[in-house]
Amino acid sequence: MRYVSRFFSILNDVFLKMIWLSNLITWVVNNIFGLPINDNDIWGNIGGSLQFFIYDSIKIIALLSFLIFIFTYIESKFTPEKTRRILSN
């Protein structure tokens, strides 16, 4: 049971929390833009805001794209005629 819990914990970290993406965006903001993140000055606040905006924008676009793909696939498998036939029974 411990292995199953660990497996789902890893899946959660990789696909839902996207920790790898957060680490990548933090690295980009620190090293390329040269802004600290979460320091107690104005530049730390700007760096944290930039990291949050980029990370959440990419995450939302990726998750919405995945959901749209899944729903489109399901919709293509259930034509209106098939749905009427299932619901008429």
N, C-alpha and C positions, 0 to 999 in steps of 0.2 A: 504494500500500500504506500510505503514511503517513496518508492520509485515512481509510482503513478503520480503522486502529489508533486514530486520534483519535476517530472516531465511536463505537467500542465503549468507549473510555475514558470518554467523556461519558455513555453509557448506564450504565456501571458506577457512575459517581459519582452519577448522578441516581436510579437505581432500586435498586441494591444497597447502596451505602454510605449513601445518603440524606444527603449532605452538607448539602443545603438544610434538611433537618429538624433536623440537629444545630445549624446556625447559628441557626435559628429558636428552638429550645429554649434555646440559650445566651443569646440576646437576651432571652427571657422571664425566665430566671432572673436575669440581670444587671439588667434594667430594671424588671421588675414586682415580683420578690421582693427585689431590692436586694442580692443575694448575689454576691460575686466567685467566680470559678471558678479553682481550682488555685493559689490563693495559699498561702503557707506558714503560714497560721493556721487556727484552727478554722472560721471562717466560709467560708474558701476550700474547705476539705474538705467542708463541708456543701453548699455551692453545687455543687461538682463531683459529689457523690453524688446530689443532686437532679436535676441535668442528666442524668446517666447513667441514673437510674431512669426519668425521663419519656421520654427519647429511646429507650431500649431497649424500654420497654413499648409505645410507639406503633409502633415498627418491627416488633416481634414480632407484634403483633396484625395489622398490615397484611400482612405476609408470610404469616402463617397463613391469613388471610382469602382472599388471592389463591390460595394452594395448595388450599384447600378448594373454592373456586369452580372451579378447573381440574379437580380430580379428580371433582367432582360432575358437571361437564359431560361429561367423558369417560365416566363411569359411565352417564349418561343415554343416550349414543349407542350403548353396547354393552350390550344387554339380555342376560339369561342365555341366552335361546334363540339369539341371534346368536353368543354366545361358544361355546356348545355346538356349533353348526354349524361354526364356524371350527376348533375343536379336534378335531372328529371327522374332518376331512379329512386 
